[in-house]
Amino acid sequence: MAFVQRRKGPDVVGSFGLLQPLADGFKLILKEPISPSSANFSLFRMAPVATFMLSLVAWAVVPFDYGMVLSDPNIGLLYLFAISSLGVYGIIIAGWSSKTKYAFLGALRSAAQMVSYEVSIGLILITVLICVGPCNSSEIVMAQKQIWSGIPLFPVLVMFLIPRLAETNRAPSDLPEAEAESVAGYNVEYARDAILNSSLRSTELHPYSPGLCTSLFPGGWPPILDLPISKKIPCSIWFSIKVLLFLFLYIWVRAAFPRYRYDQLMGLGRKVFLPLSLARVVPVSGVSVTFRWLP
């Protein structure tokens, strides 16, 4: 990010500043945990743990290679969408259990943002399922052997990446966890746990979203080019390369674009992405049924 923004980044801790995330995590662990006297203690402590666990279990159905997946149910894509949707409950519980108006209003604002973009993501996933057929994560990857779904569905890929940034609170849509705000939102009453949880959740979700995109659009674990030398490289390495490319794109967007205002962000989801995603489902399903192209 410092290179993109032409500024000096954290280059003191470790070689080229590579140990800075570890230093930040160690600093957060040493902070004193403080709970408001009026807070619901059990829910107040449970909310960050629940949010982090949901971001962790989402990796269970992401295939890194053929057979290299923790669980491979026939409803893998629906499982991912369900887990992603449950993340809003941790934010609502964190804001409500703090028993303060600013935390609760911040939680409502964050929940509205996440839920509004989940609707667009759901319609986009329906478009992908119409084209590839199965909900199984590995079968979705195998269905892209002839051609990646991201090639004929490139507009859908772009429409999927931007709502995923907003739904997972990634910059420039990171209003629920914006560190520059005077009042951070749902985690305003947390001294350590929610800030540490936000860092850990970012560590899990930041690669998870590109992992989901890699499985849905650029073919998953198979090599980029079908060459003899490409087959000598393990498929898990190819999967990691594609994930890193999406991660680079996410970091580039974070470094290049300023943070949206809340009304701009909600207007973008309600007036742009929701109609566009719905407009993609209708023609794709209509053409597939008319010409009998359904898988």
N, C-alpha and C positions, 0 to 999 in steps of 0.2 A: 504493500500500500504506500509506503514511504517513497518507493521508486516511481510509482505511477503519479503521485502527487508532488514529486520533485521536492521533497523535504527530508530532513534528517529523522530517521526512525530510531527505535531502541536498539542500539548497537553496543551497549556496555556489558550486559550480562551474557557471557558466553560468546563464542565465535559468531560474528554477524548478528548478535542478539538472539540466537536460537533458543537460549535458555530463559528468555523473558517470560513466556507463558508459565513455566515452572515456578519462577520467582513470584509472579502474580498469584498463582494458586497457593503457594506457601504463605504469602502475606494474608490471603483471605482466611486460611485455616487458623492463623494465629489471632484473628479478630475475636473479640469477646461476643458470644451470643447473648442478645438482649431481647426479652419478650415484653410487650406492653402489658401493663397490669390488668387491663380490661379485655385482653384478647382471649379467645377460646384456645387454650394451650395445646390440646391434642390436635385439633385441626390446623392450628397455626404451624405446628411442627411437621404435620403429615403432608401438607400441600407441596412443599418443595421436593420431598422424597417421591411423592406420587408422580409429579411432573417429570422428574428425572427418570424414573423407572419406565414410564410410558415411552420416552424417547429411546430408551435402551432396548426394550423388547421389540421395537419396530424392526430391528436388524434381523429378527429370527427368520423371516421369509425372503430376505434379499439373497439371490443366488450369486456366488462369486465364480462358480464353475459348474459344469454338469455334475450333479450330485453333491457339490460343496455348498450345502445350505443346511441350516440348523433344523428347519421344519419346512416341508413342501406341501402344504394342503392345497386342495382344489379351489379354495377361496382365498388364496394368498393376497390378491389385489384388494379384495374387500376387507381383509384383515388389516392391511396397511392403511386403508382409508378410515377404518373404524378406530384404530389406534391413534391416528393423526387427529381425529375428531374429538377423542377423549381428552386431549391435552388442554382443552379450554376449561375443564372442570378444576384442574389444579390451580389455574389462575383465578377463577371465581372463588374457590375456597380460600386461597391466600388473601384475597382482598376482603372477603366477608369476615373471616375469622380475626382479622386485625382490629375490627370494631372501630374503625375510623372512617370518616366520610371520604377523605382523599384516596385512601387505599381502595375503598369499595367503588368509587366512581372510576378510578383507574382500571380496576378489574372489569367493570362493565364496558369501558371503552375498548379494552384489549379483547374481550370476548366478542364484541360486535365486529371487530376487525377480522378475527380468526374465522368466525362463523360465516361472514359474508363472502370471504374468499374460498371457503370450503365448498360452497355451492358451485362456484365456477370450476373448481378442480374436479368435483364429482361429474359434472357434465363433460369435461374434457376426457376423463377416464372412460366414460360411456362411449365416446367417439373412438378411443383406442380399442376398446373391447369389441366394438362392432367390426373393426378391421382385422383384429388378430384372432378373436374367438374365445380362447380359454381364459379363466381367471387365475390359473396356476402360474406362478412367477416363472418357473423354468420353461413351461410350455409357451409362454409369451415370448421368451427369448428364442426358443426353437422355431417359432412361427416366423421369425425374421431372418431365416437363413438365406432366402432368395434376395430379399431387399429389406433394408431397414425401414421400419414404420416411420421414422423421422424424416425420410425423404419425401414420400407423398403427403405426409402430415406435418410438413415443416411449420406452417402457420400454427398448428395445434401445439407443436413443441415450444414455440415462442410464447404462446398463450398459457402454457403449463408452467414455464419457468418463472414468469413474473408473479402469478398468484402464489406459487410455492414460496417465493421470497416473503410475500406479505403474510401468508398463513403460518410460516415458521418464524416470523418476527426477525427476518434478516434485513440488513440495510439495503436500500434506503427506506424500508418499511418497518424499522425496529422501534416503533413508538412505544410499545409496552415495556421495553427494556432500554430506553434511550438514556445513556449515562449523562448526557449534557442537559437533560431537563431539570428544572428546579425541583419538581416533584416527580419521581420516577414512575409512579403509577401504583400497580397492585403490590409491589414489593417495598413501598416506602417505609414501612414499619420494621422491616427485616434489617438487622445489623450485619449478619454474615451469611445465613443459610440461603436466602434467595439469591444473593449476589453470587455466591459460590455455585448454587444450582444453575443459575443462568449461564455461567461459564462452562460448567460440565454439560449442560443441555446443548449449548452451542457446539461443544466438541463432538457430541453424538449426532445432533441433527444436521450440522453443517455438511458432513460427508454423506449422511443418510439421504438427503434430498437429491444430490447428484447420483447416488446409487440407484434410487428409484427411477430417475430420468434415464440412466444408462440401461436399465432393464427394459424400459418401455419404448425407447426411441432409437438409440444407436446400436441396437443389436445385442446388448449384454456382453457376455464373455468371449464370443468368437473374435478372431483377429480382424483388424480394420481392412486389410487386404488379404485375399485368399492366395497367398504365395507359399511355396515350400519352406522358405526361411521363416515365415511368420508362424508356421505350425510348430516350430521348434521352441518357441516361447510359450510358457504355460498360460493357459486361458485366464487364470486369476490375475496374471500380470497385465494382460490386455484389459481386463475389467478395471483394474486399478488405474491404468493410464486414462481410460475414458472418464472415470470418476474425477481424476485430477484435472482433466480438461474442463469439466463442469465447475469444479472448485475454483479454478483460475478465473472462469467467467463470473462466478459469484463475487469473488474478491475484487475483480476489476469493476463490477457494477458498484460495489460498496465504496471503492475509492473514487469513482468518477462522478457519482450522482449525489446531490445533497438530499437530506432527509425531507420527506413529504410532510406537509401539514396534515392534520387528521382529516379535515374535511376534503382535502384533495385526494387522500388515500381512499376514503370511503366512496367518494364520487367516481374514482377510477374503477373500483370494483363493481359498483352498482350500475353505472351508466355505460361502461365500456366492456369489461370482461364478462359480465353476466349475459348481456345480449349477444356478444360475439360467440361465446361458448355454446349458447343455445342455438345460435344460427349455424354452427358447425355440425351439431348433432342431427338436425333435420335433413340437410342435403346428403350427408354421408350415409345415414340410414336409408333415405329414400333411394339413392343411387344403388346401394348394395342390394336392397330388396328388388328393385326394378330389373337389374341386370343379373340377379342371382349370384352375386359375388360374396354372399355371406359365407364365412368359413365353417 
